[in-house]
Amino acid sequence: MQGLSFFTTGDGVRIAYRMDGASSLPVLVLSNSIGTTLHMWDGQIPALSRHFRVLRFDTRGHGASGVPLGAYSLDRLGRDVVELLDGLNIRRAHFLGLSLGGFIGQWLGVHVPERIDRLILANTSAYLGPARQWDERIAATLQAPDMTDTAETFLGNWFPAAMLQVGGPVIDAFRAMLLATDRQGLAGAFAAVRDMDLRRTIALIDAPTLVITGRDDTVTAASHGAEIAATVPHAELLELPAVHLSNVERPDEFLEAVQKFLLPR
């Protein structure tokens, strides 16, 4: 809980957030993958906070944020970000989202373009149907005795086998995030993914956009990112030799791409 602040959304959910960097710097919002907390960005904060006022938050249902029961919607997840910006008197910001955070970024780019300066969508998709597979995952998550099997499945989808075999503090940290995730929150976020289909509407995004994909990503395939880049006007596309959490697996290349895209040229 150290270093966290909190605000309450219009529907009464408490959202945890943190800011790093000087208040005079332009704001960069970071949005997390499902099953993680704002600490998934810890490795990037020292470098990014030299150039940006970095705003991170725990998506509802995750980390120190509240866990409302039932299905979440992408519209509500996007509104959480808008209300957070409003509460902090931030008129406009850069936005970087990975996986579920990338879904939120697409929604923001479509629905509140006046709030988004530059947009980075990493390891994400505009659609991850069909719905039946998500209904099955929701049911399995809620019926499981604990998060042990779910955590190992996620880790296998996020990182290459060699990295998992070596283990170490990075893998341990992400396993701990998953084990601490409330199953109701995870199921609620699964529902938002289930009901999301932005394949047509992202053509309305007018913010300068960078799409980052992972060559070996089995969650949001590189082809999904390529489709986003082909639909969003003038979007740039970068493929990294990574699985799903490309900011963790390939931190140097990821950070270089982010800074090159966001910093004045």
WOCOR-V598945 format. One record per backbone hydrogen bond with DSSP energy under -1.0 kcal/mol. CO is the residue of the C=O (numbers start at 0). NH is the residue of the N-H. Records with the same first field share a line. If there is no record, write none. Layout:
CO=NH, NH
This chain:
0=3
4=16
6=14
8=11
12=8
13=65
14=6
15=57
16=4
17=55
19=53
21=24
25=52
26=93
27=54
28=95
30=97
32=35
36=39
37=40
38=41
40=43, 44
43=47
44=48
46=49
47=50, 51
51=53
52=27
53=19
54=29
55=17
58=61
61=64
65=60
72=76
73=77
74=78
75=79
76=80
77=81
78=82
79=83
80=84
81=85
82=86
83=87
84=89
85=88
92=116
93=28
94=119
95=30
96=121
97=100
98=102
99=103
100=104
101=105
102=106
103=107
104=108
105=109
106=110
107=111
111=114
114=92
117=94
118=209
119=96
120=211
121=98
125=197
130=134
131=135
132=136
133=137
134=138
135=139
136=140
137=141
138=142
139=143
146=150
147=151
148=152
149=153
150=154
151=155
152=156
153=157
154=158
157=243, 244
159=163
160=164
161=165
162=166
167=171
168=172
169=173
170=174
171=175
172=176
173=177
174=178
175=179
177=180
181=185
182=186
183=187
184=188
185=189
186=190
187=71, 191
188=192
189=193
190=194
192=195
197=201
199=202
200=203
201=204
207=118
208=235
209=120
210=237
211=122
212=239
213=216
220=223, 224
221=225
222=226
223=227
224=228
225=229
226=230
227=231
231=234
235=210
237=212
239=214, 241
241=215
243=245
244=247, 248
245=249
249=253
250=254
251=255
252=256
253=257
254=258
255=259
256=260
257=261
258=262
